[in-house]
């Protein structure tokens, strides 16, 4: 069995391939895929899956690797859902903002922001790959996954608003060294901000590339204490699964219950398992 006892199957959705981001809100699950132009909405009470088209320029539900927008991060701010491309190629430098009240979609170019990030963080195009975002109190956190040749895990921070308008002078880059998995370097795969803790999932693959997939080597969860940028002890999630999306489901002072989704890196697999994990907070941390 490759799932550790504290990671439980919450539900299994059919019809979503390569899930990369998840958000839970009042019995609604929102999921994005890294090869689809849609935002998926699953009504847990009605057991119905709805599709919201974000990118109107792409009509096919499954887009080729070369042309896809590569949605890798999903984050909720009030009544808007922000979906961000990875930036690993020029086709992947776009964000889509879904306004839940009027169901409208706003398209935002991230090319200027990503260009500044690469410059400030000294991350070249071969090593640039945004996989997680978080936002609180006017500050954005963009997490670069260190799955390129240089294994650069970077947290970019900047001042901005929910529409991703940003103050260039506020942009900073924090390089972090993450624990390895089975001797392989790990990299950020999603993030969530709670109580001044930046929770994140990290995964490892057998190939060092921000474009090509390697064999999945496992995943873990931890958090960064934003007061001192120290990383908490890791909690292993799976020995082989590539877990990506991260959303809060329930929480108390001592326990944070998360929902996570999986990207199996298999183009023929349209099953989308959603897992539940109880993260216990050490009272001394």
N, C-alpha and C positions, 0 to 999 in steps of 0.2 A: 504493500500500500504506500503510495507516494504522497499522500496528504497527511499531515500531522494531525493528531487527535483534536486539536483546538480549532481546526479549520473545517467548517461544516458546509455541505451543499445546501444552499438556501432555496434555490429554484433553478430550473433549466429552461431557457428560452430557445425556441427554434426559429431560424430565419435571420439570424444575425451572425455575420462572419467577422472574425478578427476584432473582437471587442477591445477597446482601448481606453474608454472613459465611462464613468458611471456616476449618477446622482440620484439619491432617493429623496422623495418629498411626498408625504401624505398618501401612501399607497400607490404612488406613481414612481416608476423607475425610468430614468432617462439614460440612454446608452449611445455612445458613438463608436464607430468602427473606423479603423485606419485605411480601409479601402472602399468606403461608401460615402456618397455625398449626403446621406440622410442622418438626421437625429431620430433615434427610435424612442418611442414612448410606450411603456408597458403598464397597462392598468391592472394592478394586482387583484382588485376586487372583481372586475369583469373578465379577467384573464384574456385581455385583448391587446394586441400589438399594433401600434399606429406608427406611421412613417411621416416625418416632417422633412421636406427637402430643403436643405440649406444652400447648396450650390446648384443654382439653376442652369449653369453651363454644362453640367454633367448629367446626362439623362439615364445612363445605365446605373443600376444599383451597385454593381460590383465594377470598380474601375481598375484599370491595369496599373501595375507598380510604377511605370514611368509617368503616368498622367495623374495619378491620384493626389488629392490634397493632403492626405496623410494626417487625418484628425487624430491627435494623440493626447489631448487634454480637454477636459470639460469641467467648468466651475460655475457655480450659481452665485449671483449677486442680486439680492432682493428678488425682483420678478424677471430677471434676465438670466439666460444661460449662455456662457461664453465658451465657444469651441475654437481651439487653436491648432493650426497645422504645425508640423515638427520643425520646419525650416531647414530640413536636411537637403533639399534641392530648391531651385527657384520656383517650382510649381507648388511648393508646400509652405509658402510664406503668407498665408491668408488666415484671418479669423472670421468667424461668423457669430453674430450675436442674435440670439432668438429671444424676442420679447413675448413673454407668455400672455400678457394682457390682451394684446391685439394680434398675436400670432404672426407678427412681422419679422423679417430677417434682415439684418444689417451686415453688409460685407465690409471688412476693414483690411487694408494692406498692412502686413507686418514687416515688409521689406526694410523700411527705415529703422525700425526698432531692432530687428535682427542684425542689421549691419552694424549698429552701434554696440550691440551686445558682443558680437565677434571681435570688434575692435577693443572694447574695454576689457573683456575677459581673456583676450589673446587666444581665442579659439578659432581655428581656421574652418573652412567649409566642410572639410572631411571629418571634423570632430564635433560639428554643431548638430544638435538633435534635441529639441525641446520636447519633454515627455510629461511634464506636470506643471500645473499653475495653481496659485492660490492668491487670495486677495483679502485684505482687511485694513480698515482705517486709512484708506487712500494709498496703500502700498501694495504693489504687485510682487509676487515671487514666481519667477520662471526657472524651472529646473532642467538643466542640460544633462542628458544621459551620457555617461562616459563609456559608450560602447564603440567609440572610434579608436583608431590606432594609439592615441595618446591617453585614452581612458580619463578624460577630463569631466569629472562630476562637478558642476558649477551651479550655485544658486545666484541668479541675477535678481536684484531688487531695484525698484524704481517707483517714483511717485506718479500716479495716474488715476484715471477714472474708469468707470465700468465700460466705457466705449473704447478703452485702450488708447486714449490720448495720453501722451506721456511727457514728462519733463526730462529732457536728455541729460541735463546736468546732475540729476539725482541718481542716474544709473550707476550701480556698483556690482561687482562680481566677487563672489566668495567661493574659492576652490576648496573642495572637501575630499578627503580620502575615505572611501567606504570599505567596509570589510569584504573580503572575497568569499566566493561560494565554490566549494570543491576545487580551490586553487585558481579559480577564474575570477578576474576583476568583475565587480558588480556595478550596476548603474541605475540611477533613478528611473522609475517607471510611472509614478504618479505621486500626488501630494495633496495634503489637506491641512488647513490651519485651525487648531483648536487650543484655546487657553495659552497662548504664547508658545505653543509647541507646533512645529512644522512636521506633522506625521508624513512619512513617505514609504512607498514600496520600492524595493530594489530587486533587480533580476540580473542573471548572468547568462551569457551565451558563449558557445565555443568559438565564435568568430568575432574578431574585432572590426566591426563595420557599422556605420550609421545608415547603411542602405541595404546590404544583404543580411539575411537572417542566418543565425547559426543554431546548433542544437541547444535546447533549453536546459540550463543547469540548475534551476531552482529560483526561489524567491524568498524574501524576508521582509519584515516590517520593523520600523524603528521611528524615532522622531529626533528632530534637532531642537534643542533648547535655544530659543532665539535671544535669550539674555546673554548667553556666553558662546553660542554656536557649537556646543558639545553634542555629540551624538549619543543617544541612549543605547543600552545593550540591545542587540537585535533579537527579534523573535522569529524563528523560522516558520515559514508558511507551507512550503512544498519543496521536495527534493528535485522535481523535474518540471513543474508547471511554471509558465510565464504569466504571472498575475500582473495586471496593469491598472485597471480602474480602482478608485478608492473613494468611498462615500461613508459618511456617518449615518448610522441607523438608529442607535439608542446610546445614551451615555449617562453616567453618574460620575461622582468625584473619583471613584477608584477604577471604573471600567468604561472603556470606550468600545462599543460594538460597531464594527465596520462591515460594509458590503464591498465585495471585490469581484471584478470580472476577469476573464482569462482570454488571452490571445494564444491559440495553439500553433500559430504560424503554419496553418494547413488550409490552402485555398479551397479544398473540397469539403471542409467542415463548417456546417452552418448551425451547429449547436452552440449555444452561449450559456454556459453554466455561470451562476452567480453564487458566490460563497459568503458565509458569515464568519467573522472572526472576533473574539473577545480579547481585547488588549487590556491587560491588567497594569495599572499604574503603580509603580513602587512608591510607597509613601515617603521614602527618603529622597526621591528624585525631584 
